[in-house]
């Protein structure tokens, strides 16, 4: 029996070429973590923000910088601290002695790719300043609304272990992140490779190894193509059933909202696209369900005390829903 070959209705050749190039460029520096790299690519193509969580030293910030370097777009970094004010992020109105009137001075959030380091170190008031910009891609200051140029993506990092001087992110803000990506420790083999590369690199910088090759226009073009990808009605029902089961699960105190359903569908389309398909399959949905849901569901206190993880609950839910044939 000959192997079945699918012919794409949407031309994804350039998108696939870009995906391979990104993996290659990031792989020059980052050892392992292929799942994280694919998830960041998916979020970028699905126009979603990313929360990266991991202990210090696992290259969270470096990965975000490398992705920014691979794209010919504006990049800014904001180090969140307890004394950071909302105006330090969004900008403020200042008096211009030259013009004799007040002018808006844009903050660092006015960029294409924004890296927010240790997002949980700023108080709730400063975190709340991100609500509007992350959802609507605009900032309102003194009654005037300022639109941000696309693409606009927030990379945020946080440390799950250190709690001193940190502020828990409110659920409303967590919900604005498309993905929460957990970064673990490398294997022994990967750590040896990290040491070998650092030794061979000598004085060369990490960012110098990565070339910019993707433009803002290409990203917008890819996003439009991805919106046209086909997802079978049965798969849409499959997504809805997974989300529904988070709302009546004994292990969960809080289930996922309809925004999670939309995010899974959009991310699954992007996952299909980087895999070279113009249609979604169940494995695309399963792959993106974990980073979409893990920060949107809340374990019951009893299950949390038992050491149950959100990922294990997500796995149990996915396994309990019949896959469409």
C-alpha positions, 0 to 999 in steps of 0.5 A: 500500500502506497503512503498517502500524500496530502497536498496543501491548499494553502502555500506554507512553504515559506512558513515552514522554511522560517520554522526550520530556520528559527530552530536552526538559529536558536539551536546554535545557542540553546541546547535541547528544549525543542518543545519549548522552541516549538511552543514559542514559535507557535505563540508567535504565529498565533499572536499570543503572549508567553509566560516562561517559568523555571529556576534561575539559570535555565536560559529563560531570558536568553531564549527570549532574547534569541527569538527577538534577535532572529526577528528584524523588529523592535525589542525592549526589556523591562526588569520588574522590581517592587518599586516599579511604577505603572508609568515606568512601563506604559509611559507618561505625559510630560511638560515640554518647555520647548513647545509649551504643552504636555507631550506623551513620552512612550514607555518601553512597552511600546515595542514589538517584542517586550521581555519582562524579566521576573514579572512577579516581582512588581506589585499588583498596580504595576502588573495591572498596567499590562492588562489593556496592552496585552489584550487590546494592543493599546495604551490609554493615558490621560484619556488618550489611546495610543495603538501599538504597532504589530506584531506585539508579543510579551515574553515574561519570565518568573521563578517558581521557587523564590517567593521573597519579594514576589507578588502572585500574578492575578488570574485575570493577568495570567489568562492574557498569556496564550502559553505558560511554558515550564522550563526544566533542568537539562539532561546530563548529556545536554549539560555536557554539550552546554559546557562544550559549547561554552568552552569552544565559544571563548569570548563570542557572545550568545546573541552574535551567533544568531542572525535576523532573518524574519521581518514584521511583514512576514510574521503578519503574512504568516498569521493571516495564512494560519487563520485560514487553516482547516479544523474539522467541526468534530475537532472543535467539539473535541476542544469544547469537551476538554474545556468543559471537563475542567469545569466539573473536575473534582481535582480543580477549584477553577476551570478554564474559560471560553478564552482557553477554547479559542486559544487552543484552536488558534494555537493548534492551527499554528502547530499544524502550520509549522508541521507543514499541514494546512489542517489540524489533527488531534495531536496538535490539540493535545500538544498545545492543551498543556501550555494553554491550560496549566496557568488557567486552571487552579487545583483544589487545596486538597489535591495541591497538598497531595502533590498533584500537578496541573499537568497531571490533571490535564493529561487525565482530562485529555485521556478521558475525552474520546478522540474524533475519528 
